[in-house]
């Protein structure tokens, strides 16, 4: 990431979910970083406040829209699979 300020746009229960969200943003051209206090993934039991997803301040609104859309699509797919 560049020298712009960064903001957390999401807090996830685990690194896998955070990385999936990061991938959705990356696919839309938004650079994001996963941040967790877990010794680079080697000590997941150290997670205190979850796993954060960080983006540049200028990308916050668009990133949130992308994640909300991705969540809505995921929910629809879960509903289809239940039938």
PDB file of N, CA, C and O in Angstrom:
ATOM      1  N   UNK A   1       0.834  -1.175   0.000  1.00  0.00           N
ATOM      2  CA  UNK A   1       0.000   0.000   0.000  1.00  0.00           C
ATOM      3  C   UNK A   1       0.880   1.240   0.000  1.00  0.00           C
ATOM      4  O   UNK A   1       2.018   1.224   0.470  1.00  0.00           O
ATOM      5  N   UNK A   2       0.325   2.299  -0.534  1.00  0.00           N
ATOM      6  CA  UNK A   2       1.063   3.548  -0.614  1.00  0.00           C
ATOM      7  C   UNK A   2       1.105   4.277   0.713  1.00  0.00           C
ATOM      8  O   UNK A   2       0.932   3.679   1.775  1.00  0.00           O
ATOM      9  N   UNK A   3       1.341   5.594   0.636  1.00  0.00           N
ATOM     10  CA  UNK A   3       1.474   6.402   1.846  1.00  0.00           C
ATOM     11  C   UNK A   3       0.153   7.015   2.291  1.00  0.00           C
ATOM     12  O   UNK A   3       0.134   7.777   3.258  1.00  0.00           O
ATOM     13  N   UNK A   4      -0.954   6.707   1.618  1.00  0.00           N
ATOM     14  CA  UNK A   4      -2.262   7.199   2.035  1.00  0.00           C
ATOM     15  C   UNK A   4      -2.616   6.596   3.387  1.00  0.00           C
ATOM     16  O   UNK A   4      -2.100   5.545   3.769  1.00  0.00           O
ATOM     17  N   UNK A   5      -3.507   7.282   4.107  1.00  0.00           N
ATOM     18  CA  UNK A   5      -3.947   6.703   5.375  1.00  0.00           C
ATOM     19  C   UNK A   5      -4.799   5.473   5.077  1.00  0.00           C
ATOM     20  O   UNK A   5      -5.408   5.371   4.012  1.00  0.00           O
ATOM     21  N   UNK A   6      -4.835   4.548   6.020  1.00  0.00           N
ATOM     22  CA  UNK A   6      -5.609   3.324   5.831  1.00  0.00           C
ATOM     23  C   UNK A   6      -6.681   3.237   6.911  1.00  0.00           C
ATOM     24  O   UNK A   6      -6.541   3.784   8.004  1.00  0.00           O
ATOM     25  N   UNK A   7      -7.747   2.538   6.571  1.00  0.00           N
ATOM     26  CA  UNK A   7      -8.849   2.352   7.501  1.00  0.00           C
ATOM     27  C   UNK A   7      -9.280   0.899   7.492  1.00  0.00           C
ATOM     28  O   UNK A   7      -9.214   0.224   6.465  1.00  0.00           O
ATOM     29  N   UNK A   8      -9.715   0.431   8.633  1.00  0.00           N
ATOM     30  CA  UNK A   8     -10.284  -0.909   8.729  1.00  0.00           C
ATOM     31  C   UNK A   8     -11.721  -0.843   8.230  1.00  0.00           C
ATOM     32  O   UNK A   8     -12.499  -0.003   8.683  1.00  0.00           O
ATOM     33  N   UNK A   9     -12.080  -1.732   7.292  1.00  0.00           N
ATOM     34  CA  UNK A   9     -13.454  -1.739   6.788  1.00  0.00           C
ATOM     35  C   UNK A   9     -14.206  -2.984   7.202  1.00  0.00           C
ATOM     36  O   UNK A   9     -15.402  -3.107   6.938  1.00  0.00           O
ATOM     37  N   UNK A  10     -13.521  -3.900   7.844  1.00  0.00           N
ATOM     38  CA  UNK A  10     -14.189  -5.117   8.285  1.00  0.00           C
ATOM     39  C   UNK A  10     -13.391  -5.807   9.360  1.00  0.00           C
ATOM     40  O   UNK A  10     -12.170  -5.676   9.439  1.00  0.00           O
ATOM     41  N   UNK A  11     -14.100  -6.541  10.183  1.00  0.00           N
ATOM     42  CA  UNK A  11     -13.492  -7.338  11.235  1.00  0.00           C
ATOM     43  C   UNK A  11     -14.050  -8.753  11.094  1.00  0.00           C
ATOM     44  O   UNK A  11     -15.264  -8.950  11.166  1.00  0.00           O
ATOM     45  N   UNK A  12     -13.186  -9.725  10.898  1.00  0.00           N
ATOM     46  CA  UNK A  12     -13.594 -11.095  10.602  1.00  0.00           C
ATOM     47  C   UNK A  12     -13.179 -12.024  11.730  1.00  0.00           C
ATOM     48  O   UNK A  12     -12.241 -11.734  12.473  1.00  0.00           O
ATOM     49  N   UNK A  13     -13.879 -13.137  11.851  1.00  0.00           N
ATOM     50  CA  UNK A  13     -13.578 -14.101  12.907  1.00  0.00           C
ATOM     51  C   UNK A  13     -12.309 -14.891  12.634  1.00  0.00           C
ATOM     52  O   UNK A  13     -11.676 -15.393  13.564  1.00  0.00           O
ATOM     53  N   UNK A  14     -11.927 -15.008  11.345  1.00  0.00           N
ATOM     54  CA  UNK A  14     -10.729 -15.779  11.014  1.00  0.00           C
ATOM     55  C   UNK A  14     -10.062 -15.218   9.767  1.00  0.00           C
ATOM     56  O   UNK A  14     -10.649 -14.430   9.025  1.00  0.00           O
ATOM     57  N   UNK A  15      -8.829 -15.641   9.556  1.00  0.00           N
ATOM     58  CA  UNK A  15      -8.022 -15.144   8.437  1.00  0.00           C
ATOM     59  C   UNK A  15      -8.600 -15.581   7.091  1.00  0.00           C
ATOM     60  O   UNK A  15      -8.507 -14.835   6.116  1.00  0.00           O
ATOM     61  N   UNK A  16      -9.189 -16.762   7.019  1.00  0.00           N
ATOM     62  CA  UNK A  16      -9.738 -17.265   5.748  1.00  0.00           C
ATOM     63  C   UNK A  16     -10.828 -16.331   5.237  1.00  0.00           C
ATOM     64  O   UNK A  16     -10.813 -15.942   4.069  1.00  0.00           O
ATOM     65  N   UNK A  17     -11.767 -15.971   6.097  1.00  0.00           N
ATOM     66  CA  UNK A  17     -12.843 -15.065   5.678  1.00  0.00           C
ATOM     67  C   UNK A  17     -12.292 -13.700   5.262  1.00  0.00           C
ATOM     68  O   UNK A  17     -12.757 -13.111   4.286  1.00  0.00           O
ATOM     69  N   UNK A  18     -11.316 -13.208   5.994  1.00  0.00           N
ATOM     70  CA  UNK A  18     -10.702 -11.921   5.657  1.00  0.00           C
ATOM     71  C   UNK A  18      -9.992 -11.995   4.307  1.00  0.00           C
ATOM     72  O   UNK A  18     -10.072 -11.055   3.517  1.00  0.00           O
ATOM     73  N   UNK A  19      -9.302 -13.099   4.035  1.00  0.00           N
ATOM     74  CA  UNK A  19      -8.602 -13.257   2.754  1.00  0.00           C
ATOM     75  C   UNK A  19      -9.586 -13.375   1.592  1.00  0.00           C
ATOM     76  O   UNK A  19      -9.309 -12.886   0.497  1.00  0.00           O
ATOM     77  N   UNK A  20     -10.732 -14.019   1.822  1.00  0.00           N
ATOM     78  CA  UNK A  20     -11.756 -14.080   0.773  1.00  0.00           C
ATOM     79  C   UNK A  20     -12.284 -12.687   0.450  1.00  0.00           C
ATOM     80  O   UNK A  20     -12.474 -12.349  -0.719  1.00  0.00           O
ATOM     81  N   UNK A  21     -12.516 -11.894   1.463  1.00  0.00           N
ATOM     82  CA  UNK A  21     -12.968 -10.521   1.245  1.00  0.00           C
ATOM     83  C   UNK A  21     -11.885  -9.710   0.535  1.00  0.00           C
ATOM     84  O   UNK A  21     -12.184  -8.917  -0.358  1.00  0.00           O
ATOM     85  N   UNK A  22     -10.642  -9.907   0.929  1.00  0.00           N
ATOM     86  CA  UNK A  22      -9.534  -9.208   0.274  1.00  0.00           C
ATOM     87  C   UNK A  22      -9.470  -9.569  -1.201  1.00  0.00           C
ATOM     88  O   UNK A  22      -9.218  -8.710  -2.046  1.00  0.00           O
ATOM     89  N   UNK A  23      -9.696 -10.836  -1.509  1.00  0.00           N
ATOM     90  CA  UNK A  23      -9.693 -11.283  -2.897  1.00  0.00           C
ATOM     91  C   UNK A  23     -10.807 -10.637  -3.711  1.00  0.00           C
ATOM     92  O   UNK A  23     -10.605 -10.288  -4.874  1.00  0.00           O
ATOM     93  N   UNK A  24     -11.986 -10.476  -3.104  1.00  0.00           N
ATOM     94  CA  UNK A  24     -13.097  -9.811  -3.801  1.00  0.00           C
ATOM     95  C   UNK A  24     -12.736  -8.363  -4.118  1.00  0.00           C
ATOM     96  O   UNK A  24     -13.055  -7.863  -5.197  1.00  0.00           O
ATOM     97  N   UNK A  25     -12.077  -7.697  -3.187  1.00  0.00           N
ATOM     98  CA  UNK A  25     -11.663  -6.317  -3.427  1.00  0.00           C
ATOM     99  C   UNK A  25     -10.574  -6.248  -4.482  1.00  0.00           C
ATOM    100  O   UNK A  25     -10.596  -5.380  -5.355  1.00  0.00           O
ATOM    101  N   UNK A  26      -9.624  -7.163  -4.399  1.00  0.00           N
ATOM    102  CA  UNK A  26      -8.535  -7.213  -5.369  1.00  0.00           C
ATOM    103  C   UNK A  26      -9.078  -7.403  -6.786  1.00  0.00           C
ATOM    104  O   UNK A  26      -8.576  -6.795  -7.731  1.00  0.00           O
ATOM    105  N   UNK A  27     -10.098  -8.241  -6.933  1.00  0.00           N
ATOM    106  CA  UNK A  27     -10.700  -8.484  -8.243  1.00  0.00           C
ATOM    107  C   UNK A  27     -11.324  -7.222  -8.817  1.00  0.00           C
ATOM    108  O   UNK A  27     -11.481  -7.103 -10.033  1.00  0.00           O
ATOM    109  N   UNK A  28     -11.680  -6.281  -7.952  1.00  0.00           N
ATOM    110  CA  UNK A  28     -12.276  -5.011  -8.381  1.00  0.00           C
ATOM    111  C   UNK A  28     -11.248  -3.885  -8.430  1.00  0.00           C
ATOM    112  O   UNK A  28     -11.608  -2.725  -8.629  1.00  0.00           O
ATOM    113  N   UNK A  29      -9.973  -4.220  -8.249  1.00  0.00           N
ATOM    114  CA  UNK A  29      -8.910  -3.228  -8.357  1.00  0.00           C
ATOM    115  C   UNK A  29      -8.639  -2.434  -7.094  1.00  0.00           C
ATOM    116  O   UNK A  29      -7.988  -1.391  -7.149  1.00  0.00           O
ATOM    117  N   UNK A  30      -9.126  -2.908  -5.957  1.00  0.00           N
ATOM    118  CA  UNK A  30      -8.883  -2.213  -4.694  1.00  0.00           C
ATOM    119  C   UNK A  30      -7.850  -3.001  -3.901  1.00  0.00           C
ATOM    120  O   UNK A  30      -8.050  -4.171  -3.576  1.00  0.00           O
ATOM    121  N   UNK A  31      -6.755  -2.340  -3.602  1.00  0.00           N
ATOM    122  CA  UNK A  31      -5.699  -2.971  -2.817  1.00  0.00           C
ATOM    123  C   UNK A  31      -6.116  -3.008  -1.352  1.00  0.00           C
ATOM    124  O   UNK A  31      -6.541  -1.994  -0.799  1.00  0.00           O
ATOM    125  N   UNK A  32      -5.997  -4.154  -0.734  1.00  0.00           N
ATOM    126  CA  UNK A  32      -6.376  -4.327   0.666  1.00  0.00           C
ATOM    127  C   UNK A  32      -5.334  -5.185   1.370  1.00  0.00           C
ATOM    128  O   UNK A  32      -4.593  -5.937   0.737  1.00  0.00           O
ATOM    129  N   UNK A  33      -5.294  -5.057   2.683  1.00  0.00           N
ATOM    130  CA  UNK A  33      -4.353  -5.813   3.504  1.00  0.00           C
ATOM    131  C   UNK A  33      -5.103  -6.449   4.671  1.00  0.00           C
ATOM    132  O   UNK A  33      -5.984  -5.829   5.267  1.00  0.00           O
ATOM    133  N   UNK A  34      -4.748  -7.678   4.986  1.00  0.00           N
ATOM    134  CA  UNK A  34      -5.308  -8.373   6.137  1.00  0.00           C
ATOM    135  C   UNK A  34      -4.359  -8.159   7.306  1.00  0.00           C
ATOM    136  O   UNK A  34      -3.145  -8.311   7.178  1.00  0.00           O
ATOM    137  N   UNK A  35      -4.940  -7.801   8.453  1.00  0.00           N
ATOM    138  CA  UNK A  35      -4.138  -7.540   9.646  1.00  0.00           C
ATOM    139  C   UNK A  35      -4.695  -8.329  10.821  1.00  0.00           C
ATOM    140  O   UNK A  35      -5.867  -8.202  11.174  1.00  0.00           O
ATOM    141  N   UNK A  36      -3.829  -9.150  11.422  1.00  0.00           N
ATOM    142  CA  UNK A  36      -4.237  -9.925  12.595  1.00  0.00           C
ATOM    143  C   UNK A  36      -3.055 -10.030  13.546  1.00  0.00           C
ATOM    144  O   UNK A  36      -1.907 -10.140  13.116  1.00  0.00           O
ATOM    145  N   UNK A  37      -3.341  -9.997  14.820  1.00  0.00           N
ATOM    146  CA  UNK A  37      -2.303 -10.143  15.834  1.00  0.00           C
ATOM    147  C   UNK A  37      -2.150 -11.622  16.164  1.00  0.00           C
ATOM    148  O   UNK A  37      -2.494 -12.075  17.255  1.00  0.00           O
ATOM    149  N   UNK A  38      -1.619 -12.369  15.181  1.00  0.00           N
ATOM    150  CA  UNK A  38      -1.552 -13.827  15.330  1.00  0.00           C
ATOM    151  C   UNK A  38      -0.207 -14.407  14.900  1.00  0.00           C
ATOM    152  O   UNK A  38      -0.135 -15.566  14.491  1.00  0.00           O
ATOM    153  N   UNK A  39       0.850 -13.615  14.989  1.00  0.00           N
ATOM    154  CA  UNK A  39       2.195 -14.070  14.625  1.00  0.00           C
ATOM    155  C   UNK A  39       2.219 -14.624  13.197  1.00  0.00           C
ATOM    156  O   UNK A  39       2.704 -15.728  12.946  1.00  0.00           O
ATOM    157  N   UNK A  40       1.682 -13.829  12.273  1.00  0.00           N
ATOM    158  CA  UNK A  40       1.655 -14.174  10.845  1.00  0.00           C
ATOM    159  C   UNK A  40       0.908 -15.476  10.561  1.00  0.00           C
ATOM    160  O   UNK A  40       1.274 -16.226   9.656  1.00  0.00           O
ATOM    161  N   UNK A  41      -0.128 -15.733  11.333  1.00  0.00           N
ATOM    162  CA  UNK A  41      -0.950 -16.913  11.116  1.00  0.00           C
ATOM    163  C   UNK A  41      -0.494 -18.161  11.835  1.00  0.00           C
ATOM    164  O   UNK A  41      -1.181 -19.182  11.803  1.00  0.00           O
ATOM    165  N   UNK A  42       0.654 -18.098  12.482  1.00  0.00           N
ATOM    166  CA  UNK A  42       1.171 -19.290  13.159  1.00  0.00           C
ATOM    167  C   UNK A  42       0.576 -19.491  14.550  1.00  0.00           C
ATOM    168  O   UNK A  42       0.694 -20.572  15.128  1.00  0.00           O
ATOM    169  N   UNK A  43      -0.056 -18.465  15.083  1.00  0.00           N
ATOM    170  CA  UNK A  43      -0.652 -18.544  16.423  1.00  0.00           C
ATOM    171  C   UNK A  43      -2.074 -17.968  16.409  1.00  0.00           C
ATOM    172  O   UNK A  43      -2.324 -16.916  16.997  1.00  0.00           O
ATOM    173  N   UNK A  44      -3.003 -18.658  15.739  1.00  0.00           N
ATOM    174  CA  UNK A  44      -4.362 -18.099  15.644  1.00  0.00           C
ATOM    175  C   UNK A  44      -5.047 -17.903  16.986  1.00  0.00           C
ATOM    176  O   UNK A  44      -5.974 -17.101  17.091  1.00  0.00           O
ATOM    177  N   UNK A  45      -4.612 -18.613  18.002  1.00  0.00           N
ATOM    178  CA  UNK A  45      -5.221 -18.449  19.324  1.00  0.00           C
ATOM    179  C   UNK A  45      -4.904 -17.082  19.939  1.00  0.00           C
ATOM    180  O   UNK A  45      -5.494 -16.716  20.955  1.00  0.00           O
ATOM    181  N   UNK A  46      -3.987 -16.328  19.344  1.00  0.00           N
ATOM    182  CA  UNK A  46      -3.650 -15.005  19.847  1.00  0.00           C
ATOM    183  C   UNK A  46      -4.615 -13.922  19.356  1.00  0.00           C
ATOM    184  O   UNK A  46      -4.516 -12.776  19.796  1.00  0.00           O
ATOM    185  N   UNK A  47      -5.538 -14.255  18.460  1.00  0.00           N
ATOM    186  CA  UNK A  47      -6.473 -13.250  17.949  1.00  0.00           C
ATOM    187  C   UNK A  47      -7.235 -12.646  19.102  1.00  0.00           C
ATOM    188  O   UNK A  47      -7.926 -13.352  19.838  1.00  0.00           O
ATOM    189  N   UNK A  48      -7.115 -11.377  19.259  1.00  0.00           N
ATOM    190  CA  UNK A  48      -7.806 -10.698  20.348  1.00  0.00           C
ATOM    191  C   UNK A  48      -9.041  -9.975  19.826  1.00  0.00           C
ATOM    192  O   UNK A  48     -10.114 -10.073  20.420  1.00  0.00           O
ATOM    193  N   UNK A  49      -8.901  -9.264  18.743  1.00  0.00           N
ATOM    194  CA  UNK A  49     -10.005  -8.461  18.231  1.00  0.00           C
ATOM    195  C   UNK A  49     -10.433  -8.897  16.857  1.00  0.00           C
ATOM    196  O   UNK A  49     -11.014  -8.105  16.116  1.00  0.00           O
ATOM    197  N   UNK A  50     -10.166 -10.126  16.494  1.00  0.00           N
ATOM    198  CA  UNK A  50     -10.510 -10.606  15.169  1.00  0.00           C
ATOM    199  C   UNK A  50      -9.432 -10.267  14.159  1.00  0.00           C
ATOM    200  O   UNK A  50      -8.327  -9.855  14.511  1.00  0.00           O
ATOM    201  N   UNK A  51      -9.775 -10.447  12.916  1.00  0.00           N
ATOM    202  CA  UNK A  51      -8.858 -10.196  11.811  1.00  0.00           C
ATOM    203  C   UNK A  51      -9.420  -9.017  11.028  1.00  0.00           C
ATOM    204  O   UNK A  51     -10.567  -9.057  10.582  1.00  0.00           O
ATOM    205  N   UNK A  52      -8.624  -7.975  10.861  1.00  0.00           N
ATOM    206  CA  UNK A  52      -9.090  -6.752  10.211  1.00  0.00           C
ATOM    207  C   UNK A  52      -8.712  -6.723   8.740  1.00  0.00           C
ATOM    208  O   UNK A  52      -7.677  -7.250   8.333  1.00  0.00           O
ATOM    209  N   UNK A  53      -9.579  -6.092   7.951  1.00  0.00           N
ATOM    210  CA  UNK A  53      -9.317  -5.853   6.540  1.00  0.00           C
ATOM    211  C   UNK A  53      -9.118  -4.357   6.376  1.00  0.00           C
ATOM    212  O   UNK A  53      -9.994  -3.569   6.734  1.00  0.00           O
ATOM    213  N   UNK A  54      -7.976  -3.961   5.840  1.00  0.00           N
ATOM    214  CA  UNK A  54      -7.594  -2.559   5.726  1.00  0.00           C
ATOM    215  C   UNK A  54      -7.535  -2.134   4.267  1.00  0.00           C
ATOM    216  O   UNK A  54      -7.060  -2.881   3.412  1.00  0.00           O
ATOM    217  N   UNK A  55      -8.027  -0.915   3.985  1.00  0.00           N
ATOM    218  CA  UNK A  55      -7.943  -0.330   2.642  1.00  0.00           C
ATOM    219  C   UNK A  55      -7.539   1.128   2.766  1.00  0.00           C
ATOM    220  O   UNK A  55      -7.586   1.702   3.855  1.00  0.00           O
ATOM    221  N   UNK A  56      -7.141   1.729   1.647  1.00  0.00           N
ATOM    222  CA  UNK A  56      -6.846   3.162   1.634  1.00  0.00           C
ATOM    223  C   UNK A  56      -8.120   3.941   1.962  1.00  0.00           C
ATOM    224  O   UNK A  56      -9.223   3.526   1.606  1.00  0.00           O
ATOM    225  N   UNK A  57      -7.955   5.055   2.635  1.00  0.00           N
ATOM    226  CA  UNK A  57      -9.095   5.879   3.041  1.00  0.00           C
ATOM    227  C   UNK A  57      -9.968   6.257   1.839  1.00  0.00           C
ATOM    228  O   UNK A  57     -11.192   6.307   1.964  1.00  0.00           O
ATOM    229  N   UNK A  58      -9.375   6.517   0.707  1.00  0.00           N
ATOM    230  CA  UNK A  58     -10.128   6.896  -0.484  1.00  0.00           C
ATOM    231  C   UNK A  58     -10.929   5.760  -1.099  1.00  0.00           C
ATOM    232  O   UNK A  58     -11.800   6.003  -1.935  1.00  0.00           O
ATOM    233  N   UNK A  59     -10.651   4.529  -0.702  1.00  0.00           N
ATOM    234  CA  UNK A  59     -11.345   3.359  -1.260  1.00  0.00           C
ATOM    235  C   UNK A  59     -12.420   2.797  -0.330  1.00  0.00           C
ATOM    236  O   UNK A  59     -13.081   1.820  -0.684  1.00  0.00           O
ATOM    237  N   UNK A  60     -12.609   3.389   0.848  1.00  0.00           N
ATOM    238  CA  UNK A  60     -13.486   2.820   1.865  1.00  0.00           C
ATOM    239  C   UNK A  60     -14.909   2.621   1.356  1.00  0.00           C
ATOM    240  O   UNK A  60     -15.455   1.523   1.461  1.00  0.00           O
ATOM    241  N   UNK A  61     -15.508   3.657   0.812  1.00  0.00           N
ATOM    242  CA  UNK A  61     -16.914   3.565   0.399  1.00  0.00           C
ATOM    243  C   UNK A  61     -17.111   2.509  -0.688  1.00  0.00           C
ATOM    244  O   UNK A  61     -18.019   1.682  -0.593  1.00  0.00           O
ATOM    245  N   UNK A  62     -16.272   2.534  -1.711  1.00  0.00           N
ATOM    246  CA  UNK A  62     -16.394   1.556  -2.803  1.00  0.00           C
ATOM    247  C   UNK A  62     -16.138   0.136  -2.288  1.00  0.00           C
ATOM    248  O   UNK A  62     -16.828  -0.801  -2.688  1.00  0.00           O
ATOM    249  N   UNK A  63     -15.161  -0.023  -1.412  1.00  0.00           N
ATOM    250  CA  UNK A  63     -14.848  -1.342  -0.855  1.00  0.00           C
ATOM    251  C   UNK A  63     -16.033  -1.889  -0.061  1.00  0.00           C
ATOM    252  O   UNK A  63     -16.365  -3.069  -0.173  1.00  0.00           O
ATOM    253  N   UNK A  64     -16.660  -1.047   0.726  1.00  0.00           N
ATOM    254  CA  UNK A  64     -17.834  -1.493   1.490  1.00  0.00           C
ATOM    255  C   UNK A  64     -18.971  -1.919   0.564  1.00  0.00           C
ATOM    256  O   UNK A  64     -19.649  -2.913   0.825  1.00  0.00           O
ATOM    257  N   UNK A  65     -19.177  -1.173  -0.509  1.00  0.00           N
ATOM    258  CA  UNK A  65     -20.225  -1.537  -1.473  1.00  0.00           C
ATOM    259  C   UNK A  65     -19.927  -2.889  -2.107  1.00  0.00           C
ATOM    260  O   UNK A  65     -20.825  -3.717  -2.256  1.00  0.00           O
ATOM    261  N   UNK A  66     -18.686  -3.114  -2.476  1.00  0.00           N
ATOM    262  CA  UNK A  66     -18.287  -4.392  -3.093  1.00  0.00           C
ATOM    263  C   UNK A  66     -18.522  -5.543  -2.122  1.00  0.00           C
ATOM    264  O   UNK A  66     -19.061  -6.580  -2.510  1.00  0.00           O
ATOM    265  N   UNK A  67     -18.128  -5.371  -0.876  1.00  0.00           N
ATOM    266  CA  UNK A  67     -18.296  -6.437   0.113  1.00  0.00           C
ATOM    267  C   UNK A  67     -19.762  -6.691   0.421  1.00  0.00           C
ATOM    268  O   UNK A  67     -20.157  -7.839   0.626  1.00  0.00           O
ATOM    269  N   UNK A  68     -20.575  -5.641   0.457  1.00  0.00           N
ATOM    270  CA  UNK A  68     -22.008  -5.827   0.685  1.00  0.00           C
ATOM    271  C   UNK A  68     -22.634  -6.584  -0.476  1.00  0.00           C
ATOM    272  O   UNK A  68     -23.476  -7.455  -0.261  1.00  0.00           O
ATOM    273  N   UNK A  69     -22.237  -6.266  -1.697  1.00  0.00           N
ATOM    274  CA  UNK A  69     -22.750  -6.972  -2.875  1.00  0.00           C
ATOM    275  C   UNK A  69     -22.301  -8.431  -2.850  1.00  0.00           C
ATOM    276  O   UNK A  69     -23.092  -9.330  -3.134  1.00  0.00           O
ATOM    277  N   UNK A  70     -21.037  -8.666  -2.512  1.00  0.00           N
ATOM    278  CA  UNK A  70     -20.520 -10.038  -2.449  1.00  0.00           C
ATOM    279  C   UNK A  70     -21.249 -10.832  -1.380  1.00  0.00           C
ATOM    280  O   UNK A  70     -21.534 -12.013  -1.580  1.00  0.00           O
ATOM    281  N   UNK A  71     -21.555 -10.214  -0.254  1.00  0.00           N
ATOM    282  CA  UNK A  71     -22.276 -10.888   0.825  1.00  0.00           C
ATOM    283  C   UNK A  71     -23.693 -11.231   0.381  1.00  0.00           C
ATOM    284  O   UNK A  71     -24.193 -12.312   0.694  1.00  0.00           O
ATOM    285  N   UNK A  72     -24.342 -10.328  -0.340  1.00  0.00           N
ATOM    286  CA  UNK A  72     -25.696 -10.577  -0.826  1.00  0.00           C
ATOM    287  C   UNK A  72     -25.706 -11.732  -1.818  1.00  0.00           C
ATOM    288  O   UNK A  72     -26.611 -12.565  -1.782  1.00  0.00           O
ATOM    289  N   UNK A  73     -24.726 -11.795  -2.691  1.00  0.00           N
ATOM    290  CA  UNK A  73     -24.630 -12.883  -3.662  1.00  0.00           C
ATOM    291  C   UNK A  73     -24.387 -14.193  -2.935  1.00  0.00           C
ATOM    292  O   UNK A  73     -24.994 -15.206  -3.283  1.00  0.00           O
ATOM    293  N   UNK A  74     -23.517 -14.199  -1.939  1.00  0.00           N
ATOM    294  CA  UNK A  74     -23.217 -15.398  -1.166  1.00  0.00           C
ATOM    295  C   UNK A  74     -24.463 -15.897  -0.445  1.00  0.00           C
ATOM    296  O   UNK A  74     -24.717 -17.101  -0.405  1.00  0.00           O
ATOM    297  N   UNK A  75     -25.226 -14.998   0.114  1.00  0.00           N
ATOM    298  CA  UNK A  75     -26.458 -15.376   0.806  1.00  0.00           C
ATOM    299  C   UNK A  75     -27.458 -15.990  -0.163  1.00  0.00           C
ATOM    300  O   UNK A  75     -28.130 -16.965   0.173  1.00  0.00           O
ATOM    301  N   UNK A  76     -27.562 -15.423  -1.365  1.00  0.00           N
ATOM    302  CA  UNK A  76     -28.458 -15.986  -2.376  1.00  0.00           C
ATOM    303  C   UNK A  76     -28.029 -17.396  -2.756  1.00  0.00           C
ATOM    304  O   UNK A  76     -28.867 -18.288  -2.892  1.00  0.00           O
ATOM    305  N   UNK A  77     -26.732 -17.596  -2.927  1.00  0.00           N
ATOM    306  CA  UNK A  77     -26.226 -18.933  -3.284  1.00  0.00           C
ATOM    307  C   UNK A  77     -26.484 -19.925  -2.173  1.00  0.00           C
ATOM    308  O   UNK A  77     -26.794 -21.082  -2.457  1.00  0.00           O
ATOM    309  N   UNK A  78     -26.370 -19.521  -0.919  1.00  0.00           N
ATOM    310  CA  UNK A  78     -26.670 -20.419   0.191  1.00  0.00           C
ATOM    311  C   UNK A  78     -28.131 -20.835   0.172  1.00  0.00           C
ATOM    312  O   UNK A  78     -28.452 -21.990   0.450  1.00  0.00           O
ATOM    313  N   UNK A  79     -29.004 -19.915  -0.149  1.00  0.00           N
ATOM    314  CA  UNK A  79     -30.436 -20.200  -0.204  1.00  0.00           C
ATOM    315  C   UNK A  79     -30.742 -21.175  -1.314  1.00  0.00           C
ATOM    316  O   UNK A  79     -31.544 -22.089  -1.121  1.00  0.00           O
ATOM    317  N   UNK A  80     -30.127 -21.009  -2.478  1.00  0.00           N
ATOM    318  CA  UNK A  80     -30.328 -21.912  -3.605  1.00  0.00           C
ATOM    319  C   UNK A  80     -29.869 -23.332  -3.249  1.00  0.00           C
ATOM    320  O   UNK A  80     -30.530 -24.309  -3.603  1.00  0.00           O
ATOM    321  N   UNK A  81     -28.745 -23.438  -2.555  1.00  0.00           N
ATOM    322  CA  UNK A  81     -28.192 -24.749  -2.202  1.00  0.00           C
ATOM    323  C   UNK A  81     -29.041 -25.469  -1.172  1.00  0.00           C
ATOM    324  O   UNK A  81     -28.980 -26.695  -1.075  1.00  0.00           O
ATOM    325  N   UNK A  82     -29.836 -24.732  -0.397  1.00  0.00           N
ATOM    326  CA  UNK A  82     -30.675 -25.342   0.624  1.00  0.00           C
ATOM    327  C   UNK A  82     -31.926 -25.976   0.040  1.00  0.00           C
ATOM    328  O   UNK A  82     -32.572 -26.788   0.703  1.00  0.00           O
ATOM    329  N   UNK A  83     -32.277 -25.621  -1.179  1.00  0.00           N
ATOM    330  CA  UNK A  83     -33.527 -26.124  -1.781  1.00  0.00           C
ATOM    331  C   UNK A  83     -33.378 -27.506  -2.323  1.00  0.00           C
ATOM    332  O   UNK A  83     -34.336 -28.066  -2.858  1.00  0.00           O
TER     333      UNK A  83
END
